[in-house]
Amino acid sequence: MHKVYILESLKDKSRYIGVTINLANRLKEHNSGETKSNKSKIPYKLIWYCVFSNKLRAYEFERYLKSSSGYAFTKKHLI
């Protein structure tokens, strides 16, 4: 199962969107600084996730959420 997730930085309230199989482990990686792209914004909290049985659909939905229309959808419907 693939999980599309949204994290929020407790430091500056910015958001990170990603896909993973192991959500608990991935959150630990983000908060320990193992993820270089957003290391400066730790700590993070999980604010939303959705489970997909199909890997391709999960990555497509992640890509959509990262788009401008997906950003609007997220603000209106998810968080």
C-alpha positions in Angstrom: 0.0 0.0 0.0 1.3 3.5 -0.9 0.5 6.5 1.1 0.3 10.1 -0.1 1.0 12.3 2.8 1.1 16.0 3.8 3.4 17.2 6.5 3.4 20.6 8.1 6.5 22.2 9.5 6.1 23.3 13.1 8.8 25.9 12.5 7.3 27.9 9.6 3.9 26.2 8.8 5.2 25.2 5.3 3.9 21.9 3.9 5.6 18.9 2.3 3.8 16.4 0.1 5.2 13.0 -0.5 4.6 9.3 -1.2 5.8 6.3 0.9 5.1 2.7 1.8 6.1 3.2 5.5 4.6 6.4 6.8 5.9 6.1 10.4 9.5 5.5 9.2 9.3 8.3 6.6 8.1 10.8 9.2 11.1 9.8 11.4 13.4 10.4 8.5 12.0 13.9 7.9 12.2 14.8 11.6 15.8 13.4 12.0 17.1 15.6 9.1 17.7 12.6 6.8 15.7 14.4 4.1 18.1 17.1 2.8 15.5 19.1 0.8 13.6 20.2 3.9 16.1 19.6 6.7 16.0 23.3 7.7 12.2 23.2 8.5 12.1 20.4 11.1 10.2 19.3 13.1 7.2 18.2 11.1 3.8 16.9 12.0 1.6 14.7 9.9 -1.6 16.6 8.9 -3.1 14.3 6.3 -2.6 11.0 4.4 -4.4 8.7 2.0 -3.8 5.1 1.1 -3.6 3.8 -2.4 -3.3 0.1 -3.5 -1.9 1.2 -6.9 1.6 2.8 -6.9 1.0 4.7 -10.1 -2.2 6.3 -8.8 -0.5 7.4 -5.6 2.3 9.1 -7.6 -0.2 10.7 -9.9 -2.2 12.1 -6.9 1.0 13.4 -5.3 1.9 15.2 -8.6 -1.6 16.7 -8.7 -1.4 17.9 -5.1 1.8 19.6 -5.9 0.2 21.5 -8.8 -1.5 24.9 -8.4 -5.0 23.4 -8.7 -4.0 20.6 -6.3 -2.8 23.2 -3.8 -6.3 24.9 -4.0 -8.0 21.5 -3.6 -5.9 20.7 -0.6 -6.8 24.0 1.1 -10.5 23.6 0.4 -11.0 19.8 1.0 -8.2 18.2 2.9 -6.9 20.5 5.6 
